[in-house]
């Protein structure tokens, strides 16, 4: 019984962590890509 609740809690935390990870990573990736593009354009 305790292991079942622990497993469900871990599964819920993993889903929350995945959503949080995606929410943080998406704007950071976009910002880095835009910065890279602007730097490359300036180099030309």
VOPAGU-2260 file (C-alpha; in pm, 1 decimal, decimal comma):
REM VOPAGU-2260
SITE   aa  ch    i         X         Y         Z
SITE  UNK   A    0       0,0       0,0       0,0
SITE  UNK   A    1     276,7     245,3      93,2
SITE  UNK   A    2     476,5     156,5    -218,4
SITE  UNK   A    3     170,6     217,1    -438,7
SITE  UNK   A    4     113,9     567,5    -301,3
SITE  UNK   A    5     485,9     641,9    -330,2
SITE  UNK   A    6     488,0     525,6    -693,6
SITE  UNK   A    7     187,3     741,8    -780,1
SITE  UNK   A    8     345,7    1040,1    -603,4
SITE  UNK   A    9     669,4     992,8    -799,7
SITE  UNK   A   10     473,3     961,7   -1126,3
SITE  UNK   A   11     282,8    1283,0   -1048,6
SITE  UNK   A   12     606,6    1463,6    -960,4
SITE  UNK   A   13     771,8    1342,9   -1283,3
SITE  UNK   A   14     481,3    1480,6   -1488,9
SITE  UNK   A   15     500,2    1813,7   -1303,4
SITE  UNK   A   16     879,3    1824,4   -1345,8
SITE  UNK   A   17     845,0    1748,9   -1717,1
SITE  UNK   A   18     593,4    2031,7   -1767,0
SITE  UNK   A   19     811,5    2270,7   -1566,6
SITE  UNK   A   20    1120,9    2161,6   -1762,6
SITE  UNK   A   21     945,5    2221,1   -2096,4
SITE  UNK   A   22     806,2    2557,1   -1979,3
SITE  UNK   A   23    1155,7    2673,2   -1878,7
SITE  UNK   A   24    1345,3    2519,0   -2170,5
SITE  UNK   A   25    1123,6    2647,8   -2454,7
SITE  UNK   A   26    1175,1    3026,1   -2396,0
SITE  UNK   A   27    1544,6    2973,0   -2315,5
SITE  UNK   A   28    1597,1    2778,4   -2639,1
SITE  UNK   A   29    1409,4    3042,7   -2839,6
SITE  UNK   A   30    1612,2    3324,0   -2679,8
SITE  UNK   A   31    1945,1    3147,4   -2747,5
SITE  UNK   A   32    1842,9    3073,6   -3108,4
SITE  UNK   A   33    1743,0    3435,9   -3168,2
SITE  UNK   A   34    2067,8    3556,7   -3007,4
SITE  UNK   A   35    2268,5    3317,2   -3227,8
SITE  UNK   A   36    2085,4    3438,4   -3540,1
SITE  UNK   A   37    2141,5    3806,0   -3455,5
SITE  UNK   A   38    2511,9    3743,5   -3379,6
SITE  UNK   A   39    2555,5    3555,6   -3709,1
SITE  UNK   A   40    2376,8    3832,2   -3902,2
SITE  UNK   A   41    2603,4    4092,9   -3737,6
SITE  UNK   A   42    2908,5    3885,0   -3838,2
SITE  UNK   A   43    2808,1    3902,5   -4204,7
